[in-house]
């Protein structure tokens, strides 16, 4: 695997708005999918993306201020805005549908592929990298091969990883012989994030919102099926595996990778980003409106409507209780996952195992109850 988050193969973009079903009995169970999709679109997805867009805009503004006047104060402001946007990203990564699946706007691929490639990769033969791009001044950030040279991980390198302290980092943008190249690349990175977020918000707030809600059937390309598959895939592959499992050595016979944690160069916010992603997942499951305590139609209410149980308990309660177990396991982790892996990797494994249990509940219990087939490749089992 070249990178943690470089998962190819786009999900269907709901091109068909048909409300036909592959299973008429399931389609006629009486649950109001239009209300479900409306709550998802209007109260969760669109507000989450609008918040993300706002945070990315602030990040872009901070990058302009820093490149115009590179100093400690502007660097710290840039870092603050980077983290705020990165946290907001965790709340939209689970909604890679519509415009966010298109090649040049692929949300997760171009925003959070890590570890960042700073130089040539001898394993893959890729001769490019962030440093090579800066040196040449010639690069394209819209190609798949450039995914690991941009996004939040590349920004992490540019504002946290170039030097041992602030003075050394600021020096790359002031006294370095190619200071102009560093400034240009930093601005290119934030501009790219802004272009993607602007395009996705514009898509949702124009025609796609109605297309999405109108796709209220149970075909494989219906909005419910695509949204649930995307949600579960991101939870399993990006959150459980990418943030914890891969660096903790779950997939490498115990060989750990302290350099493959999220936000490696900042190195003390991996736990913050994980907790944001888990909270976003829990909120979506419960239909919680963005930035509000109000809950609407949701996967939880759908399961309750179908009276879905596991071991004598409502499945929705089982899943929510497991989210509590996940939080307990995550809260004991060091703020630096690199340090946690080195000091006591068993805690990382415990966090992974806690998250894995909800993978089972999502894929084997919930999706079966909702008559939704898993549409992505499962390479590590349940």
C-alpha positions in Angstrom: 0.0 0.0 0.0 1.6 3.3 -1.1 -0.3 5.6 1.2 -2.9 5.4 3.9 -5.7 7.2 2.3 -5.2 6.7 -1.4 -8.3 4.6 -2.0 -9.1 4.5 -5.7 -12.4 3.7 -7.3 -15.0 6.3 -7.1 -18.4 5.7 -5.6 -21.4 6.3 -7.9 -22.4 9.9 -8.1 -26.1 9.4 -8.0 -26.4 10.2 -11.7 -29.7 8.4 -11.7 -32.5 9.9 -9.5 -34.7 6.9 -9.8 -36.5 5.9 -6.6 -36.9 2.3 -7.8 -35.7 -0.5 -5.5 -33.9 -3.8 -5.9 -36.0 -5.1 -3.0 -39.7 -3.9 -3.2 -40.5 -5.4 0.2 -37.7 -3.4 1.9 -38.7 -0.3 -0.1 -42.3 -0.4 1.2 -41.5 -0.8 4.9 -43.0 2.6 5.5 -39.8 4.4 6.6 -39.6 7.9 5.2 -36.4 7.9 3.3 -37.1 11.4 1.9 -37.2 12.7 5.4 -34.0 10.8 6.2 -32.1 12.2 3.1 -33.5 15.7 3.8 -32.1 15.7 7.3 -28.8 14.4 6.1 -28.5 17.0 3.3 -30.0 20.1 5.0 -28.9 19.6 8.6 -25.7 17.7 8.5 -23.9 17.5 5.1 -24.4 20.9 3.7 -23.8 22.8 7.0 -20.7 20.6 7.7 -19.3 21.5 4.3 -20.1 25.2 4.7 -18.3 25.2 8.0 -15.3 23.4 6.4 -15.3 25.9 3.5 -15.3 28.8 6.1 -12.3 27.2 7.9 -10.4 26.6 4.6 -11.1 30.2 3.6 -9.6 31.4 6.9 -6.6 29.1 6.3 -6.1 30.6 2.8 -6.2 34.1 4.3 -3.7 33.1 6.9 -1.4 31.6 4.3 -1.5 34.9 2.3 -0.6 36.9 5.4 2.3 34.6 6.3 3.8 34.6 2.8 3.4 38.3 2.6 5.0 38.8 6.0 6.8 35.7 7.2 7.3 35.9 10.9 6.6 34.0 14.1 3.3 35.5 14.8 1.9 34.9 11.3 3.3 31.3 11.4 1.4 30.6 14.6 -1.8 32.1 13.2 -1.3 29.9 10.1 -0.9 26.8 12.3 -4.0 27.6 14.3 -6.1 28.0 11.1 -4.5 24.8 9.7 -5.6 22.8 12.7 -9.1 24.3 12.7 -9.6 23.4 9.0 -8.1 20.0 9.6 -10.6 19.4 12.4 -13.5 20.6 10.2 -12.3 18.2 7.5 -12.9 15.3 9.8 -16.6 16.2 9.7 -16.9 16.1 5.9 -14.6 13.2 5.0 -17.5 10.8 5.6 -19.5 12.5 2.9 -17.4 11.9 -0.2 -20.3 11.8 -2.7 -21.4 14.0 -5.6 -18.7 16.5 -6.7 -16.4 15.2 -4.0 -15.9 11.9 -6.0 -14.9 13.6 -9.2 -11.3 13.0 -10.3 -9.9 16.5 -9.8 -12.0 17.2 -6.7 -11.6 13.8 -4.9 -12.0 15.1 -1.4 -10.1 12.5 0.7 -7.4 11.7 -1.8 -6.4 15.3 -2.4 -7.0 16.6 1.2 -5.6 13.9 3.5 -3.3 11.4 1.8 -0.4 10.6 4.3 2.4 10.2 4.9 3.3 13.1 2.7 5.9 12.5 0.1 8.6 15.1 0.6 11.1 13.6 -1.8 11.6 10.7 -4.3 10.2 7.3 -3.3 12.7 4.5 -3.9 10.0 1.9 -3.3 7.6 3.2 -6.0 10.0 4.8 -8.3 8.2 8.1 -8.0 10.8 10.9 -8.5 8.6 13.8 -7.5 7.8 15.1 -4.0 7.2 18.4 -2.2 10.8 19.4 -2.2 11.2 18.6 -5.9 8.1 20.5 -6.7 9.4 23.6 -4.8 12.8 23.4 -6.4 11.5 23.1 -10.0 8.5 25.4 -9.6 6.7 23.2 -12.0 4.0 20.8 -10.8 0.3 19.9 -11.1 -1.8 19.2 -8.0 -4.8 17.8 -10.0 -3.2 14.5 -10.9 -3.6 11.3 -8.8 0.1 10.9 -8.5 0.3 14.3 -6.7 -2.1 13.3 -4.0 0.6 12.7 -1.4 2.3 16.1 -2.2 -0.6 18.3 -1.1 -3.5 18.7 1.3 -3.3 19.0 5.1 -0.3 16.6 5.4 1.8 18.6 3.0 0.8 21.8 4.8 1.9 20.1 8.0 5.3 19.6 6.5 5.5 23.2 5.2 4.6 24.8 8.5 5.8 22.3 11.1 8.4 20.1 9.5 10.9 22.3 7.6 13.0 23.1 10.6 13.6 22.4 14.3 12.0 25.6 15.5 10.0 28.6 14.3 13.1 30.6 13.4 14.4 27.8 11.1 11.0 27.3 9.5 10.4 31.1 8.9 13.9 31.1 7.4 12.7 28.9 4.5 10.3 31.7 3.6 12.7 34.6 4.1 16.4 33.9 3.8 16.4 30.7 1.9 17.7 30.9 -1.7 14.4 29.7 -3.0 12.1 31.5 -0.5 9.8 32.5 -3.4 9.4 28.9 -4.3 8.4 27.9 -0.7 5.9 30.8 -0.6 4.5 29.8 -4.0 4.0 26.2 -3.0 2.4 27.0 0.3 -0.1 29.2 -1.4 -0.7 26.5 -4.1 -1.6 24.1 -1.3 -4.1 26.3 0.4 -5.6 27.4 -2.9 -6.1 23.8 -3.9 -8.0 23.0 -0.7 -10.1 26.1 -1.3 -10.9 25.2 -4.9 -12.1 21.8 -3.8 -14.2 23.0 -0.9 -15.7 25.8 -3.0 -16.7 23.4 -5.8 -18.3 20.9 -3.4 -20.3 23.5 -1.5 -21.4 25.0 -4.8 -22.5 21.6 -6.0 -24.5 20.8 -2.9 -26.2 24.2 -2.8 -27.3 24.2 -6.4 -28.7 21.1 -8.2 -27.1 18.2 -6.3 -29.1 18.7 -3.1 -32.4 18.0 -4.9 -30.9 15.2 -6.9 -29.7 13.6 -3.7 -33.0 13.8 -1.8 -34.9 12.6 -4.9 -32.8 9.5 -5.1 -34.8 7.9 -2.3 -35.0 4.3 -3.4 -32.9 1.3 -2.5 -31.0 0.6 -5.7 -27.2 0.3 -5.5 -26.9 3.9 -6.7 -29.5 5.4 -4.5 -28.5 8.1 -2.1 -29.1 6.0 1.0 -27.0 3.1 -0.2 -24.1 5.4 -1.5 -24.1 7.5 1.7 -24.1 4.5 4.0 -21.4 2.7 2.1 -19.2 5.8 2.1 -19.8 6.4 5.8 -18.9 2.8 6.7 -15.9 2.7 4.3 -14.4 5.9 5.7 -15.0 4.8 9.3 -13.3 1.4 8.6 -10.5 2.3 6.1 -9.6 5.9 7.0 -10.5 6.3 10.7 -10.0 2.8 12.2 -7.2 1.6 9.8 -5.6 4.9 8.6 -5.4 6.8 11.9 -4.7 3.9 14.2 -4.3 0.4 12.6 -1.6 1.1 10.1 0.8 3.0 12.3 0.2 0.6 15.1 1.3 -2.3 13.0 -2.1 -4.1 12.8 -1.5 -4.9 9.1 2.2 -5.5 9.2 2.7 -8.4 11.6 3.4 -6.0 14.5 5.9 -3.8 12.7 4.9 -0.3 13.7 5.2 3.0 11.7 5.6 6.0 13.9 6.0 8.1 10.8 2.6 7.2 9.3 0.5 8.9 12.0 -1.8 11.7 10.9 -0.2 15.2 11.2 3.2 13.6 11.8 5.2 16.8 11.8 3.0 18.6 14.3 2.9 15.3 16.1 0.7 16.2 19.0 -2.7 16.5 17.4 -3.3 13.0 16.0 -5.6 12.2 19.0 -7.5 15.5 18.5 -8.1 14.6 14.8 -9.1 11.0 15.7 -11.6 12.2 18.3 -13.1 14.7 15.8 -13.6 11.9 13.3 -15.2 9.6 15.9 -17.5 12.4 17.0 -18.5 13.1 13.4 -19.3 9.4 12.9 -21.4 9.2 16.0 -23.3 12.4 15.2 -24.1 11.2 11.7 -25.3 7.8 13.0 -27.6 9.6 15.3 -28.8 12.2 12.8 -27.5 15.1 15.0 -27.7 18.4 13.2 -24.3 20.0 12.7 -23.4 22.3 15.6 -26.7 21.6 17.4 -28.2 19.1 19.9 -31.2 18.5 17.7 -31.5 15.0 16.1 -33.5 14.1 13.0 -34.1 11.0 11.0 -31.0 8.9 11.0 -29.5 5.5 10.8 -30.4 5.2 14.5 -34.1 6.0 13.9 -34.2 3.7 10.8 -32.9 0.8 12.8 -35.3 1.5 15.7 -38.1 1.7 13.2 -37.2 -1.7 11.9 -36.9 -3.0 15.5 -33.4 -4.2 14.8 -31.8 -5.9 17.8 -28.6 -7.7 18.7 -28.3 -9.9 21.7 -31.6 -8.7 23.0 -30.8 -5.0 22.8 -31.6 -2.4 20.2 -28.8 -2.3 17.7 -28.8 1.5 17.8 -28.1 1.3 21.6 -25.4 -1.3 21.1 -23.7 0.9 18.5 -23.9 4.0 20.7 -22.6 2.1 23.7 -19.7 1.0 21.6 -18.9 4.6 20.7 -18.6 5.2 24.4 -16.2 2.3 24.7 -14.2 3.8 21.8 -14.0 7.2 23.5 -12.7 5.5 26.7 -10.0 3.6 24.7 -9.0 6.7 22.8 -8.9 9.0 25.8 -6.0 7.1 27.4 -3.8 7.6 24.3 -0.9 10.1 24.2 -1.6 13.2 22.2 1.3 12.1 20.1 0.5 8.7 18.5 4.2 8.4 17.5 5.1 8.6 21.2 2.2 6.3 22.1 3.4 3.6 19.7 6.9 3.8 21.0 6.0 3.8 24.7 3.1 1.4 24.8 1.6 0.2 21.5 -0.9 -2.0 23.3 -3.1 1.0 23.9 -3.2 1.8 20.2 -4.2 -1.8 19.6 -6.9 -1.6 22.2 -8.2 1.6 20.5 -8.2 -0.2 17.2 -10.1 -3.2 18.6 -12.7 -0.9 20.1 -13.3 0.8 16.7 -13.3 -2.6 15.0 -16.3 -3.7 17.0 -18.4 -1.0 15.4 -17.2 -2.1 12.0 -18.8 -5.4 12.8 -22.0 -3.8 14.0 -22.1 -1.5 10.9 -21.3 -4.0 8.2 -22.8 -7.2 9.5 -25.8 -6.0 11.5 -26.8 -2.5 10.4 -26.3 -2.9 6.6 -28.0 -6.2 6.6 -31.0 -4.9 8.5 -31.2 -1.9 6.0 -30.8 -4.3 3.0 -27.6 -2.5 1.8 -24.8 -4.4 0.2 -21.2 -3.4 0.9 -19.9 -2.0 -2.4 -16.2 -1.6 -1.6 -13.4 -4.2 -1.3 -12.9 -5.7 2.1 -9.4 -6.9 2.4 -8.9 -7.5 6.1 -12.2 -9.1 7.1 -14.6 -8.3 9.9 
